[in-house]
Amino acid sequence: MGLQDNVQRVTLDFNNPNIKTLRFHQYDKDARKIIITFTNLGQTVPIDASTIEAHVKWLKPDGYPVFNDAIINTDGTVTVICTEQMLIADGVGHAEIMLIEKSTEKVLHSMPVKAVIQKSVYCHCKLTSTAEFDALVHILLKVREAERIIEKFPEWEAAENARKQAELERERAEKEREKNTAIAITNANNAAKNANDAAAKANTATINANNAANKANTAATNANNAANKANAAAVNADDAADKAKKAAQDAIDATKNANDAIANMNNKIAEANDVIDKAKKAIADITTTENDIKEAEKDRVTAEEKRQKEFDDKIKEVDQIIKDSADALKDATDAVTKANEANKTADEVIEKVKKALESINDATGKMPGVSTTPPEDLDIGDIWFVENER
């Protein structure tokens, strides 16, 4: 069965000077908790852990300071866990809560409380009261973490330089690709133009062939007419008939040649049309590839902007950690200086009290005794005298 935590709840106002008193037992360790609700002139003020840091400043009865972290709860209250060092000295200590606004670095302190630490039945002699600065240790750990991150900067810089070099290579390749694409488009356009020119020439040749065929047909008709007239006019005109037949045969041969030329021209037109179709398909493929490249470039630019933003955010986070750590370290150093000054002042007061007591004699001539336990009707922290037995 675990030990039950002893919880004390207290409400602290930022402006009400009434001092609250809490009671503890000497040498308790991590078993006593203080849950604090904050108010401002009676109005509850919840503390937000996302924007505020909380620390406890504790001055032990023997004058040693404590500066530890406090826990901000989800309900806006703050929990302080009493460590062994906080409760190692019996008597009256004093504490207050320091709240730091992360964004503006403003600091707000609560009104102080008295911490009455009941003396244990006997001393834990192996335990020694010292200053405790757990919050400072945590800050130093954050500083070391920031230093480790900074050590990685050369690696990040090398990676960034390599990325930039790769980007330059990519841009060079992109320009080369654009140049080659432009050349390919120009070549395709030239091929299409040549094909169109060839088709135009083939059409012209076809027209010429058709004209030649028409002329040949006309000549054949005329020749046949002449042959018929010659046959009708003179049966014995063999020479004229032979010539007429030869002219007719020549006309037939010319017609056949013209038809062959037309068929050849049609084949060339079909070949030219195939070349035009292939050129059009090549242009369409190039256009599709260009669109795909533009989409890929758009995605790459978006990814690059995201990567740059994440890199910049990481740099800002590291800079903020370093700044917060330096400021917290300065606050902790100031707290130690003030605590040491308080110790010195307390020691001077004790020496003055001792000298005053040495000058006092009671009726028996004995030195008056000094008790470390306060009477019930006096406040702890006052000076009182104990009557010696006669």
Stockholm file with secondary structure:
# STOCKHOLM 1.0

chainA/1-390         MGLQDNVQRVTLDFNNPNIKTLRFHQYDKDARKIIITFTNLGQTVPIDASTIEAHVKWLKPDGYPVFNDAIINTDGTVTVICTEQMLIADGVGHAEIMLIEKSTEKVLHSMPVKAVIQKSVYCHCKLTSTAEFDALVHILLKVREAERIIEKFPEWEAAENARKQAELERERAEKEREKNTAIAITNANNAAKNANDAAAKANTATINANNAANKANTAATNANNAANKANAAAVNADDAADKAKKAAQDAIDATKNANDAIANMNNKIAEANDVIDKAKKAIADITTTENDIKEAEKDRVTAEEKRQKEFDDKIKEVDQIIKDSADALKDATDAVTKANEANKTADEVIEKVKKALESINDATGKMPGVSTTPPEDLDIGDIWFVENER
#=GR chainA/1-390 SS CCCCCEEEEEEEESSCCCCEEEEEETTCCSCEEEEEEEEETTEECCCCTTTEEEEEEEECTTSCEEEEECEECTTSCEEEEECTTTTSSCEEEEEEEEEEETTTCCEEECCCEEEEEECCSSCCTTCCCCCBCHHHHHHHHHHHHHHHHHHTHHHHHHHHHHHHHHHHHHHHHHHHHHHHHHHHHHHHHHHHHHHHHHHHHHHHHHHHHHHHHHHHHHHHHHHHHHHHHHHHHCTTCHHHHHHHHHHHHHHHHHHHHHHHHHHHHHHHHHHHHHHHHHHHHHHHHHHHHHHHHHHHHHHHHHHHHHHHHHHHHHHHHHHHHHHHHHHHHHHHHHHHHHHHHHHHHHHHHHHHHHHHHHTCCCTTSCCCBCCSSCCTTSCTTSCCCBCCCC
#=GC SS_cons         CCCCCEEEEEEEESSCCCCEEEEEETTCCSCEEEEEEEEETTEECCCCTTTEEEEEEEECTTSCEEEEECEECTTSCEEEEECTTTTSSCEEEEEEEEEEETTTCCEEECCCEEEEEECCSSCCTTCCCCCBCHHHHHHHHHHHHHHHHHHTHHHHHHHHHHHHHHHHHHHHHHHHHHHHHHHHHHHHHHHHHHHHHHHHHHHHHHHHHHHHHHHHHHHHHHHHHHHHHHHHHCTTCHHHHHHHHHHHHHHHHHHHHHHHHHHHHHHHHHHHHHHHHHHHHHHHHHHHHHHHHHHHHHHHHHHHHHHHHHHHHHHHHHHHHHHHHHHHHHHHHHHHHHHHHHHHHHHHHHHHHHHHHHTCCCTTSCCCBCCSSCCTTSCTTSCCCBCCCC
//
